[in-house]
Every structure is written in structure tokens, then in C-alpha cells.
Amino acid sequence: MPHPDLPPADSPTADSPAAAALSAESPSADPTAADPTAAELTLAEKASLTSGLGQMTTKAIAHAGIPSVTMSDGPHGLRLQGDDPENGQLALRAVAPATCFPPAVALGSSWDVGLAHRVAGAIAAEAAAHGIGVVLGPGVNLKRSPLCGRNFEYFSEDPVVSAELGGAMVRGLQDAGVGATLKHYAANNQETDRMRVSADIDERPLREIYLRAFERIVRRDRPWAVMCAYNGVNGVPLSENTRLLTDVLRGEWGFDGLVMSDWGAVRNRVAALRAGLDLEMPPTAGRTDREVEAAVDGGELDAEVLNRSVARLIAFARRSARPASGDADALHARHHRLAGEAADNCVVLLKNDGALLPLDPAAGTVAVIGELARTPRYQGGGSSQVNATRVDVPLDCLRGLADGAVVEFAPGYALPDGPDPEADPAALAEDAVRLAAGSDTVVLFLGLPRQDESEGYDRDHIDLPEAQVALLRRVVAANPRVAVVLSNGGVVRTAPWDHDVPALVEGWLLGQAGGGALARVLFGAVNPSGKLAETVPVRLEDGPSFLSFPGAKGHVRYGEGVFVGYRGYDAARRDVGYPFGHGLSYTTFAYRDLVVDTTPEGFAVHVTVANTGGRAGREVVQIYTAPPAASRVERAVRELRGFASVTLGAGESRTVTVEFARADLAYHSVRDDGWRVEGGTYRFEAAASSRDVRVAVDVEVAGDAPRARLTARHTLGEWLDHPVGGPLLMARLAALSGDRPSPLADNPMLLRAAVGVPVEVIADFAQGLISQEALRELEAEVAAGVEPGAGAAGNAASGNVGGA
Ligand code: BGC
């Protein structure tokens, strides 16, 4: 059936020679320049340009030389869905094969920025071969709750890890000439009610946690496109959110690319255009195009608003449209090797008591137990799902590397997509236990069945299937020499059983070549070097967001504020299963000589790392800062500022340097309506994990001058906290009391009771302490102090009353 939105037969599509010619002739894009081409377009053409052509394409307008752009999911490999209107979004079918690289959950655990850049470059090469000009990724949403069904598509619970890995992917794609789409902007942290829910977030966590990765990537890496999320923030759907789409994204961060909707995120197209959304995806068979046209005709929508988006679309199309330029199949063998190399760096060794791993190939019989060893899970479900070019099966790879060892297999449990889904569970377990008892070592593959996690729904627990845990207990009883290998996209808790197993490997979802990586790690051909980019909790209930996820009645309140992930576990001093940043190696590393160079712009943190074990390995060095002890702001115990990856031979040592900006120390001040660096002594820590600080030094940091003025309506506590107002008030009180003890300053109990009281009320209560007139004078002195020249005219407060 012809699709109503299909252009006339002579319109170029991305694959057509006409489009190729158009894009070849296109001048290099200056997305900020108003495009004269727009003047050649009718209103109907302009309106139609601001929605797609098909599921993954934008419209071409041949007479104006505007080509069509073909896009594709997704973040860890291409979902070559094709653009068959019959094969709509719900089908989510990947048609052509593409390399399935490690999904973000795994790549995040590599903490390897160079690797992420190379992986993205390879995805771009496949995209270019297919004529795809824009990739729909990476996704840099934070893992707020372990339950989010899409956590496998996101890097971390920490914005710095997300920004560094996500930013590297943006650069990797765009350095190879293919556009990146940063998604899902913003605060899309759950799947429950994702198309309607409002994420209700205070300004500090919004800025410091949820927008941070987006901000850093937009400013530094300049993605060609941003995808607006389905959800709302503080009651306003993202697709209509002028503040986030225009004021913050473009106004503050200088974004000059295209904003497209997530697929089906637009509710009111006219409102969306006004808010700054340029492209609605997928199209609505012309319905919303006609609404835009009518709105301009009727004067409801300023024609300039439409023109602005049309200019961006033209720039986007000229920059991104490309003909298919090669043979993707020819890339697949090389990219499979890269996928394997990437997976090598993503595996996290959580535990290795008695050096059970690596397996000794001469150590007799290895029992490989678990259907996941034969039917691997290597990616998650939904729009990111790739039709892999081939899949490395862990069991085959283990056999390939076994050398002298004998590898025997028993499935132990069935999987719905395994070869024998109806097999008798009791018999499977019995066989596995028998095999374990007769073997020298056991490698037990456990994990989440495919159906347990996907885009579109959240999980309701973080446990392994009960049958798998029961099997584990029986296997361990039969043979305690067990290494467990996990396959899961969302984190699973290990506390109920991991004390019984000497070795534990977190294999996440490792992409199509993950089977080889697991075999190499288990046999020691690769020394594991991944580190957790998210906390493994002891219990789901311990998590900072537990009580406010996933919300109800269209709202989810981010009640934990800035205390997301390890920031929350640390603040509440909760035990964790394995902390953020943790990951072992077959060698050991020592840290020494932490030196911090301070410049007005920021810090260069140098630390010397030595490989003190017997084999080469890679260490991810993490730099955290702890805020000044006297901080008046609620802050995390420590926050990651940067990291570096260093590979060292046995006995080798090297000094690594991590740099970060002074501005990174800032918190977002509601009172000052902006970022403020608090002055004081910060502790700079070089750490092997968030709970394994190896060396630390104190660094004095000068604070920012205050911007907020004070009024008599501010409390005594707010006056005392204010670096200008506090000393002025205390000096005035001392002067007023002369030689007598001050009724307030010299009475600790009264002082404590008064800190929450506005000073104008104190002046009335404590007659004779300070007059209302004196307070007005002080207000003017503070205004002059924070804004020289403000004088008495500055009596009106510019800052909010209260707040950090
Ligand atoms: C997903 C996006 C994806 C888009 C296109 C949406 O459902 O949220 O991540 O890029 O579909 O497939």
C-alpha cells in the first residue's frame, strides 16, 4: 500500500542518485545561518519538512535541493530496520545484519574513552556504507534506579562516566562524518508510563545530575542532533518544554543542531515547534503538518518560528544526507574483532578468592554449567536491538581456548529461547550437579532471561531467577570451586549467594563477540580490567530512589535529590554488594605520590600507579573530591571528577594525570540561580573504587564571590552563611552591644533557636538588639558588597529567599 506521506515518484530518497548528487553538491553546513532556500518553499512544504517521511527518513524537496536523510538506531550497532511503512515502529525488526557492539551497560564498565571512540567510528563506517547519515544514539540518561528496563542502554549512575563515554561516541561517529543524536533529553529514567510521566526534579539534581552529561557533551562534542524524551520534567512534556529545549539547550549551552522528537513523543505539534522542537518523528500521515500550516495561516503560530526550524532542517539535511558508500559486509569481519576487543575491556571481575581464576588449562575437567553458556544474551530488547552478523557462543569459545583441559557442558536450566525450552527442570539440575561433582572446576553461567528486561517496561526486582539460585546452591555443595559468570543488562544483586562462590565475573551484555571475551578472561588470555559504572546493592530497598520509583498518577518525584547511585549509598552509609568503580584484576596495583597542580581554570591531578603483581594489566584510576567539612550545602561524601586508564606491564609504574575544570566543583545554587564554587579545603582522592581510596591530599580552593543579595526577610542563618552579609551583621551587632555581652552572639542556645528566624522578626522580638533601619542599611551594604556600585537602590532581593 502506498504510504500517504511518500513523495511523488520523482522526489529523491537518500539512496537515490538524485539525493547523492544533492548531498555531493551541498555546501558545508552552517546550522546557525538562515537558509535562503527557505524562501523558495511554500508554507505547506515548510510545514511538511518538520516531520519525517517514513519511520527513519526525513523528507526531500527536490526543487529546493533539500535531500532526504536516512537515520538508524542505535547506540551499539545499527538497527537496519529499512523504511518500509508497513514495518512500523512497533515491529522493531532489524532487517539487515550489522555488528552488535557491547551495549552501553558494558561499554560504560570499560571506562575506556578511546575504545568508545573506535566503536562509534566502526558504527559510523557501517552507517556510511548503508547511506545512513545520522545514528540515533548515544543515550546518556542516568541510571536512577536499578529497575529501569532500559538501563542496559545507559552507561552509568554517574554523570561524568556518562559524559565521557557518551561524548567519545558522539566524537567517534561525527569524526567519521555521521551525525550523532544525543538522547533522551532529559530525565528519561524509567519505562513505566514513559510517554506521559512527569519527572518532578528540584533544580539542583536536575542541573548537577540529570542534565550534566547532556550539558558537557553538547558544549564540548557538538552533536548534530538531540532527541527529546517522551516524559515531562516538572509538569511540562519535553516536546513542549521551552525552558529545556530552547532556554537551556540553545540559550545556555549554545546548541546549534537539530532537535527531533523521540518516536511518538509529540502531543501538540504547534506547541512543540514553538518550544524549539524542529522535527517530529515518525510522521503522522500529514495530520500534524496540516495543523502547523493552519496555525501559521490563522496567526496562532508565528511564521518565523516555523522558518527557524526549517532553516535548521535544511542545514541538518545538507550536512547528513549521504549516498550508500560501500560494502558493509566487507567491514563485518574486522568489526567483529573490534567488538571482541571492546568486550575484553568491559568484563568486570567482582570477586576472585584464592585466585580461582584464571582457569589453569592443565587443571583437568572444567564443568561449564548454564544454558546461557550455549544460548548467550548479548544485547537487550527494543529499538536498540541489532541483527548481529554472527554470535560468539561462550561454550564454543571456552572449548576453543581449553588447551589441555576437558570442557564438559550441562545446561542446568532451560531458557525460553534455548534449544529445549520444555526440558524437565529437575532432570536438568540433577545432570548439572552430577557434572559439577565429577569435575575439577565449575564455571556457572547465570543471568537474566531475555524477557526479564527490555525497553518499554521496568523490572520489579533485581534478583536472579529462583531456579538459578537454587541450582547454584546445589552446584556449590557438590563442588566449591565455582566461578559464576553473569549475563544481565540491569544490575542483579549477588548478596544472597556470592559468599558461597570464590569467583564472580560480571559479563553484562557484551555484544556479539562477548563469548570470546568471557573465554579469554576465564582462561587468562585477557586480564580483566572493567570497573562497575553502577553500584551493586545488597538489597533493592537500600537504593536511594527506592521509595519514589516509579511514581504514580503521572508523576515521579525524584525525592533523593542529588543523592543518586553511590552518592546516596555513601550518604546513608549503607553497605553495598560491590561499590561503584569496583573491579579486580589478575594483577595488583599500588598508588602513590598524589600531586595536584592548581590553575585558575582547574586542576591537574597526578598520581603514580605501579603494577605490583605478576602480569600486565589495565587499571582505571578514579579521581574523586570530597567537599569542605564546613560546607553549608548538602553534598555527596565524594563525587567522581575524572578518570584515566593506564596499562602497565608487571613491575612497571607510571604517573597518570587527570584534569578537570574548577567549575566542576560547583554546586547549582538556587539562591544565586547559577553555579557556585564553595571556598574551603577539598579532599582530592585517587581511588581504585568509590570505596577504595588509595591516596588523598587536601587542596585549598578559593570560593566564588556571592551574587545573591540579602534582605531583612532572610533568616539569621542565611545572613550568617553569606560571605558578605555574615561578617557585616556580626560586626554591626558587636558595635551595637559595645562592651556588654551581645544578647544574641554570646548566647549559643538563643543563637541556635534564632537561625531559622527572619532578621526583621528578630529585630521586632528583641527590642534594642538591632533596628529595622539598621537592617535596611545592612541590606544596602550587602548589595554594594556583592555588586559594587549597587548602593541603596539595590534593596530589592534578586536571590530567592531560602534554598542552597
Ligand atoms: C526509542 C528511541 C529510538 C526510537 C526510534 C523510541 O521508542 O525511545 O531510543 O531511537 O524509538 O527507534
Residues whose N, C-alpha, C, O or C-beta is under 5 A from the ligand:
A	BS01	BGC	D73 L136 D262 W263 S383
